[in-house]
Amino acid sequence: MTNDSPDDSRRQFLKSAAALGVGALGVPLLSREGSAQSDSDSPGPEKFRVTGHEIVKMQVTPDSVTIEKRKVSDDLARRYGLTPPVLTTTETFDRPKPEADDLPQRATETTKRPWDTYYAKTDEWKAHFESTRGVGTEDHDPDESDQDYGIWEYEAVDGGYETSAPMNIISEKGANDVAGVLTSNGWTDSVVQYNRYAWNSDTYSFEQQHESVATGTFGFLGREHLKMWEFGGYVSGSAHVDSSVPHEATSFEDAEQSIEGIFDDEAGWSGYQDYYYMDNGYKLDHDSYATKLVKY
């Protein structure tokens, strides 16, 4: 809990929330040259790409925080006949100790930002992954239909999935092993978070995160956060720095380097920066490479 007055805390919180014009779910999927990705290096075919805007409404009460996202795009009308062309998600999180979480007792904030991503229904994604099975690495390396580990994290939205964040942590040890190192270094596995999904090429399905750790349970004023999936003999992890509520990623590289440093200093472990080329860049500061966490 800070030493600020309630009015100061509220102003700080609303200022941080209003600044969230971009983030992991709102940043355009652009190449380093600033143009839209081609089919060969995108997380989905160009027909899955949607552009428009996203309206995020946050409502804080003494008992909870509710985040409503309205994603608006004419592409949704063209592809699915939606009228109005809107996808909506709403998530509510309890505040068990509102006196200690640095949030105002009550607040409402609305932010509008660009929405440029890849979105498709479940059966469309499955057909896409099936069509890319066996694609040579010289053409598409790596692809989720060819790898034992996840490449992208997805958000479930109205019966479909949109690409949300890149995987940037890989390990051949278990998710519990990775989480154990981080919790022994001050992180927690009691995490309030948005649920996200990864494509498991073995089960041919999207799976919700299997394990999560963060530097704070709620992280209302920001935190480092790692979500993990364990399949195919690998742990796939999406590490990022969260902004204040409503959480959006502000950096992938900083969280990846922070985790690497912890494992470099942990007896019996080592972190190898930029070990895997994932071909999943173009979001914030992610460089398409993932750090490998190795236990000796």
C-alpha positions as CSV (number, residue, x, y, z in Angstrom):
1,M,0.0,0.0,0.0
2,T,1.4,3.4,-0.9
3,N,1.6,6.5,1.3
4,D,-0.4,8.6,-1.1
5,S,-3.7,10.1,-0.1
6,P,-6.8,8.5,-1.6
7,D,-7.2,11.3,-4.1
8,D,-3.5,11.0,-5.1
9,S,-3.8,7.3,-5.6
10,R,-6.9,7.7,-7.6
11,R,-5.3,10.3,-9.9
12,Q,-2.2,8.1,-10.3
13,F,-4.4,5.1,-11.2
14,L,-6.6,6.9,-13.7
15,K,-3.6,8.6,-15.3
16,S,-2.0,5.1,-15.8
17,A,-5.2,3.7,-17.2
18,A,-5.8,6.5,-19.6
19,A,-2.2,6.1,-20.9
20,L,-3.1,2.5,-22.1
21,G,-3.5,3.4,-25.8
22,V,-1.5,0.4,-26.9
23,G,-0.7,-3.0,-25.5
24,A,-0.4,-6.7,-26.1
25,L,-4.0,-6.9,-27.4
26,G,-4.1,-3.6,-29.2
27,V,-0.8,-3.1,-30.9
28,P,-1.0,-3.5,-34.7
29,L,0.7,-6.7,-36.0
30,L,3.3,-4.9,-38.1
31,S,6.6,-5.8,-39.5
32,R,9.7,-4.0,-38.5
33,E,9.3,-2.0,-41.7
34,G,5.8,-0.9,-40.5
35,S,3.8,-2.8,-43.1
36,A,1.3,-5.6,-42.4
37,Q,2.7,-9.1,-42.2
38,S,2.5,-11.4,-45.2
39,D,1.0,-14.9,-45.0
40,S,4.5,-16.4,-44.8
41,D,5.4,-14.8,-41.5
42,S,2.0,-14.0,-39.8
43,P,0.3,-16.0,-37.1
44,G,-2.5,-16.7,-39.5
45,P,-3.5,-16.3,-43.1
46,E,-4.4,-12.8,-44.2
47,K,-8.0,-13.7,-44.5
48,F,-8.0,-14.0,-40.6
49,R,-6.7,-10.4,-40.2
50,V,-9.2,-7.9,-38.7
51,T,-8.7,-4.2,-38.3
52,G,-10.8,-1.8,-36.4
53,H,-10.8,-0.5,-32.8
54,E,-11.2,-1.8,-29.3
55,I,-13.1,-0.1,-26.5
56,V,-12.0,-1.1,-23.0
57,K,-14.2,-0.1,-20.1
58,M,-13.0,-0.6,-16.6
59,Q,-15.3,-0.3,-13.6
60,V,-13.9,-0.4,-10.0
61,T,-16.1,-0.9,-7.0
62,P,-15.1,-1.7,-3.4
63,D,-15.6,-5.4,-4.1
64,S,-14.4,-6.0,-7.6
65,V,-12.9,-4.8,-10.9
66,T,-14.8,-5.4,-14.1
67,I,-13.1,-5.1,-17.5
68,E,-15.4,-5.1,-20.6
69,K,-13.8,-5.1,-24.1
70,R,-15.8,-4.3,-27.2
71,K,-13.9,-5.2,-30.4
72,V,-15.3,-3.5,-33.5
73,S,-14.4,-4.2,-37.1
74,D,-16.2,-4.1,-40.4
75,D,-14.3,-7.3,-41.2
76,L,-16.5,-9.1,-38.7
77,A,-19.6,-8.1,-40.8
78,R,-18.0,-9.2,-44.0
79,R,-16.8,-12.6,-42.6
80,Y,-19.6,-13.5,-40.2
81,G,-22.5,-11.2,-41.0
82,L,-22.4,-9.7,-37.6
83,T,-24.7,-6.6,-37.2
84,P,-23.4,-4.6,-35.4
85,P,-19.9,-6.0,-36.1
86,V,-18.8,-6.3,-32.5
87,L,-17.2,-8.9,-30.3
88,T,-17.5,-8.5,-26.5
89,T,-15.7,-10.0,-23.6
90,T,-16.3,-9.2,-19.9
91,E,-14.2,-10.4,-16.9
92,T,-14.7,-9.6,-13.2
93,F,-12.0,-9.9,-10.5
94,D,-12.7,-9.8,-6.8
95,R,-10.9,-7.4,-4.4
96,P,-10.5,-9.4,-1.2
97,K,-8.4,-6.6,0.4
98,P,-9.4,-3.3,-1.2
99,E,-7.7,-1.3,1.6
100,A,-4.3,-2.7,0.5
101,D,-4.5,-2.9,-3.3
102,D,-3.7,0.7,-4.2
103,L,-6.9,1.1,-6.2
104,P,-9.5,3.8,-5.6
105,Q,-12.7,2.7,-4.0
106,R,-14.7,3.5,-7.1
107,A,-13.7,4.5,-10.6
108,T,-14.8,4.2,-14.2
109,E,-12.4,4.6,-17.1
110,T,-12.9,4.0,-20.9
111,T,-10.1,3.7,-23.4
112,K,-10.3,3.4,-27.2
113,R,-7.4,2.1,-29.2
114,P,-6.7,0.4,-32.5
115,W,-7.5,-3.3,-33.0
116,D,-5.3,-5.0,-35.6
117,T,-4.9,-8.8,-35.1
118,Y,-5.7,-12.2,-36.5
119,Y,-9.1,-13.6,-35.4
120,A,-11.0,-16.8,-36.4
121,K,-13.5,-19.3,-35.2
122,T,-12.2,-22.6,-33.7
123,D,-12.9,-24.6,-36.8
124,E,-11.2,-22.1,-39.0
125,W,-8.0,-22.2,-36.9
126,K,-8.1,-26.0,-37.0
127,A,-8.4,-26.0,-40.8
128,H,-5.5,-23.5,-41.0
129,F,-3.3,-25.7,-38.8
130,E,-4.2,-28.8,-40.8
131,S,-3.4,-27.0,-44.0
132,T,0.1,-26.0,-42.7
133,R,1.1,-29.5,-41.4
134,G,4.4,-30.6,-42.9
135,V,5.3,-27.2,-44.3
136,G,9.1,-27.1,-44.7
137,T,11.1,-25.1,-42.2
138,E,12.6,-23.1,-45.0
139,D,9.1,-21.8,-45.8
140,H,7.6,-21.4,-42.3
141,D,9.8,-22.0,-39.3
142,P,8.5,-22.7,-36.8
143,D,4.8,-23.4,-37.3
144,E,2.5,-24.5,-34.5
145,S,1.3,-27.6,-36.5
146,D,4.9,-28.8,-36.7
147,Q,6.3,-28.0,-33.2
148,D,5.9,-29.6,-29.9
149,Y,5.8,-26.2,-28.1
150,G,3.4,-23.3,-28.5
151,I,4.4,-20.3,-30.7
152,W,1.5,-17.9,-29.8
153,E,-0.8,-17.2,-26.9
154,Y,-4.4,-16.6,-27.9
155,E,-7.4,-14.8,-26.3
156,A,-10.8,-16.5,-26.5
157,V,-13.4,-14.1,-27.9
158,D,-17.0,-14.9,-28.6
159,G,-16.5,-18.4,-29.9
160,G,-13.2,-17.7,-31.6
161,Y,-9.6,-17.0,-30.8
162,E,-7.3,-14.0,-31.6
163,T,-3.6,-13.9,-31.5
164,S,-2.6,-12.2,-28.2
165,A,1.1,-12.5,-27.3
166,P,4.2,-14.4,-28.5
167,M,5.8,-17.2,-26.6
168,N,9.3,-16.2,-25.5
169,I,10.3,-18.7,-22.8
170,I,11.0,-22.4,-23.6
171,S,12.2,-25.2,-21.3
172,E,12.4,-29.0,-21.4
173,K,11.7,-29.2,-17.7
174,G,8.2,-29.1,-16.2
175,A,6.1,-26.1,-15.6
176,N,6.2,-26.8,-11.8
177,D,10.0,-26.8,-12.0
178,V,10.1,-23.4,-13.7
179,A,7.5,-22.0,-11.3
180,G,9.4,-23.3,-8.3
181,V,12.5,-21.4,-9.2
182,L,10.6,-18.2,-9.6
183,T,8.5,-18.6,-6.4
184,S,11.7,-19.2,-4.5
185,N,12.9,-15.8,-5.8
186,G,9.9,-13.8,-4.6
187,W,7.3,-14.5,-7.3
188,T,3.9,-16.0,-6.5
189,D,1.8,-18.8,-8.1
190,S,-1.4,-17.2,-6.7
191,V,-2.2,-15.1,-9.7
192,V,-5.3,-13.2,-10.7
193,Q,-5.2,-12.9,-14.5
194,Y,-6.9,-13.0,-17.9
195,N,-7.1,-16.6,-19.1
196,R,-5.3,-17.3,-22.3
197,Y,-4.8,-20.3,-24.6
198,A,-2.2,-22.1,-26.7
199,W,-2.5,-24.5,-29.6
200,N,-1.5,-28.0,-28.7
201,S,-0.5,-29.8,-32.0
202,D,-0.7,-33.2,-30.2
203,T,-4.3,-32.9,-29.0
204,Y,-5.2,-30.7,-31.9
205,S,-7.0,-28.2,-29.6
206,F,-6.6,-24.9,-27.8
207,E,-5.6,-25.3,-24.1
208,Q,-5.9,-22.8,-21.3
209,Q,-2.6,-21.9,-19.5
210,H,-1.4,-24.8,-17.2
211,E,0.6,-22.7,-14.7
212,S,1.1,-19.0,-14.0
213,V,3.5,-17.1,-11.8
214,A,3.9,-13.3,-11.3
215,T,5.6,-10.8,-9.1
216,G,2.2,-10.0,-7.5
217,T,-1.1,-11.7,-7.1
218,F,-3.1,-8.8,-8.5
219,G,-0.4,-6.4,-9.6
220,F,-2.8,-3.5,-9.7
221,L,0.1,-1.1,-10.3
222,G,1.9,-3.4,-12.6
223,R,4.0,-6.6,-12.4
224,E,6.1,-9.2,-14.2
225,H,4.0,-12.2,-15.3
226,L,4.7,-15.6,-16.9
227,K,2.0,-18.0,-18.3
228,M,3.0,-21.5,-19.2
229,W,1.8,-24.5,-21.2
230,E,3.3,-27.9,-20.9
231,F,2.9,-30.4,-23.8
232,G,5.1,-32.3,-26.2
233,G,7.9,-32.5,-23.7
234,Y,8.3,-28.7,-23.6
235,V,7.2,-25.8,-21.5
236,S,6.0,-22.9,-23.6
237,G,5.9,-19.6,-21.8
238,S,4.6,-16.1,-22.5
239,A,6.5,-13.6,-20.3
240,H,5.6,-9.9,-20.2
241,V,5.6,-6.8,-18.0
242,D,2.0,-5.8,-17.1
243,S,0.8,-2.3,-16.9
244,S,-1.5,-1.2,-14.1
245,V,-5.1,-2.4,-14.2
246,P,-6.6,-3.1,-16.7
247,H,-3.5,-5.1,-17.5
248,E,-1.9,-4.9,-20.9
249,A,1.7,-5.9,-21.7
250,T,4.1,-3.0,-22.0
251,S,7.2,-5.2,-22.7
252,F,8.0,-8.8,-23.5
253,E,11.8,-8.4,-23.7
254,D,12.2,-6.9,-20.2
255,A,10.3,-9.8,-18.6
256,E,12.2,-12.4,-20.6
257,Q,15.6,-10.9,-19.6
258,S,14.5,-10.7,-16.0
259,I,13.6,-14.4,-15.9
260,E,16.8,-15.3,-17.7
261,G,18.7,-13.4,-15.0
262,I,17.0,-15.3,-12.2
263,F,17.8,-18.7,-13.7
264,D,21.4,-17.7,-14.4
265,D,21.7,-17.0,-10.7
266,E,19.9,-20.2,-9.6
267,A,22.1,-23.1,-8.7
268,G,21.8,-26.0,-11.2
269,W,20.0,-23.8,-13.8
270,S,21.0,-21.5,-16.6
271,G,19.1,-19.3,-19.0
272,Y,20.2,-19.1,-22.7
273,Q,18.9,-15.8,-24.2
274,D,17.6,-16.0,-27.8
275,Y,18.1,-19.7,-28.1
276,Y,15.1,-20.5,-30.2
277,Y,14.0,-18.5,-33.3
278,M,10.2,-18.5,-33.0
279,D,9.2,-16.3,-36.0
280,N,6.6,-14.6,-33.8
281,G,7.9,-11.0,-33.5
282,Y,6.1,-7.8,-34.4
283,K,4.5,-7.1,-31.1
284,L,6.0,-4.4,-28.9
285,D,9.7,-5.2,-28.3
286,H,9.7,-8.9,-28.9
287,D,12.5,-10.0,-31.3
288,S,11.1,-13.4,-32.4
289,Y,13.6,-15.2,-30.2
290,A,12.8,-17.2,-27.0
291,T,15.1,-17.8,-24.0
292,K,15.7,-21.5,-23.1
293,L,15.8,-22.4,-19.4
294,V,18.0,-25.4,-18.7
295,K,18.4,-27.5,-15.6
296,Y,21.7,-29.4,-15.2
